Structures are given as structure tokens and as C-alpha cells.
Amino acid sequence: MSISGQGKFITFFCAILDGAARRLTYCNAGYNPPILISAQGELRTLDRGEAVLGEFESGSYDQQEIELRPGDHRLYSPTE
């Protein structure tokens, strides 16, 4: 059952960068998976995520964590 009424929902992506620890912690709720781009042009898709916000009465939104490698410096977020 939808909690937002009439099929309304939003997608959401949030990330916290810890530069000292070289760590990116993120949570994705139905958003297009962002892409981490290294200095060498290597692409890493942050494809772990959960359902969109507002569609279900209950839900679990787990955070994911990745270790950043030397040269990881751009985060590209494709949108519609």
C-alpha cells in the first residue's frame, strides 16, 4: 500500500565522503546508480540500493560503504 497516495514517490541518493579514511558511505532509494570515475577512467557503478521513497508503508534503507582508491575523484550521477 502506498503511503504517499496515488502512486507518488521520489528517488533519493545520499553520500558521505570521509576523505581522511578514503571511504564513501551511501544510501540509494531507487535513484539511477551513480558512477565513480578513477583518474585512469575506470568506472565503478554504485549499484546497491533499495526501493523508492513513499511507495511502501515500511521499508529498510541500508547504507553501503566503499573504499576509495588513489585516483578515485569524480562521482557522476545520471538523471532522467
N, C-alpha and C positions, 0 to 999 in steps of 0.2 A: 504494500500500500504506500502510495506517495505521501510524503509529509508536506510537500510544497504546494500541492494542489495542481490539478490539470497538467501533469507531466512537466512541470517546470523544474529545472535543475541547473547546476553550474559545475564546471570543471575547475580544478584548482591544483596548483603546484607551488610548493614552498620548499626552500632550501636554506640551510645554514652552513656557511663556509667557516671552517676553522683552519686558517692558513698556517698557524704555528704547528698544528698536528697533521697538516696535509690531509684533511678529512672533509668530505661533503656529506651532510646528513639531509635527507629529503623525504617528502611525502607527496604522493601523486594521487589525486582523486579524479580519475577519468580524463586527465589532460593529455594532449599528444606528448609522447615520450621525448624529453629533451635529449640533446646530443652533446656530449663532452668532446671537445676537439683538442688534440695534443699539438705541440709545436711542429711535429712531423706530419701532421694531417691525419693521424689515426683517429677514427670515430668510435666512441663508446656510447651506446644508447642506454639511457637510464629507464629501462622498460618495466621495472617493478612498480606496481601501483594497485589501486583499489577502485571501487565504483564511484560514480559521480556523486556530488553532494546534493541532498534534497530528494533523491529518488526513493529512498527506503527509510523506514522509521528507525531502524537501528543499523549500525554498521561499525566496522572496525577499520581504523586507518593507521596502519603500521608505518613506522619510519624505516627508511633504508639508509645504509651508510656505505660509502665507498672511499677507498684510499686513493688520494690523488698522487699521480706520478710526476716526476720532473717533466715540465713542458706542458702539462695539462693546464690550459689557461683560458679557454673560451667555452661558454655554455650556450648552445644555440637552442632556442625554443620555438619550434614550428607552430604556427597558428593557422586557423582556417581563414 
